[in-house]
């Protein structure tokens, strides 16, 4: 049986997300939400949020959602559309939702929105699920 509380706590400790100031807010089976506030050191030469930040935010919720079943999932493809420039000080929120029942591969849709709800970026990703547990005691 999966220890959901331990798994969710573990998924919220991603070092890269922490480095960027991304806060994982919620993880459920096949879903995840996170947020980050854009700071000056996250801007590109045009004075707007670097696309890498938006991609990283989407990737964090993608990883959390796809690993939420307790089985290690690794990304094998992600595509992203950037739809709106994002200003310094803006808080971005991302959500990942699984598109189909979990199997050996999983398909996810990630939306990155501004605090006003405007869609800043849209991504889709595919993972491959190994047979290894995310945590030593967690099984799928």
LINJO-V998392 format. One record per pair of residues at least 12 apart in sequence whose ideal C-beta (glycine too) atoms are under 7 Angstrom apart, sorted by the first residue. I is the first residue (numbers start at 1). J is the second residue. Records with the same first field share a line. If there is no record, write none. Layout:
I=J, J
This chain:
2=70, 138, 139
3=137, 138
6=135, 138
7=70, 134, 135, 138
8=27
10=134, 135
11=24, 27, 64, 67, 68
12=24
14=60
17=60
20=36, 53, 56
21=36, 37
22=34, 36, 57, 60
23=35
24=60, 64
27=64, 68
28=68
29=68, 69
30=65, 68, 98, 102
31=65, 96, 97, 98
32=61, 64, 65, 68, 96
33=61, 93, 94, 95
34=57, 60, 61, 94
35=91, 92, 93
36=57, 92
37=91
38=53, 86, 87, 88, 89, 90, 92
39=88
40=88
43=88
48=85, 86, 87
49=86
51=82
54=82, 92, 112, 120, 121
55=80
57=92, 94, 112
58=80, 94, 110, 112, 121, 123
59=78
61=94, 95, 96, 110
62=75, 78, 96, 108, 110, 125
65=96, 98, 108
66=106, 108, 127
67=134
69=102, 140
70=133, 134, 138, 139, 140
71=129, 130, 131, 133, 134, 140
72=130, 132, 133, 134
73=106, 127, 128, 129
74=127, 128, 130
75=125, 127
76=126, 127, 128
77=125, 126
78=123, 125
79=123, 124
80=121, 123
81=121, 122
82=121
83=119, 120, 121, 122
84=118, 119, 120
86=114, 120
90=114, 115
91=115
92=112, 114, 120
93=113
94=110, 111, 112
95=111
96=108, 110
97=109
104=128, 129
105=126, 127, 128
106=127, 129
107=126
108=124, 125
109=124
110=123, 125
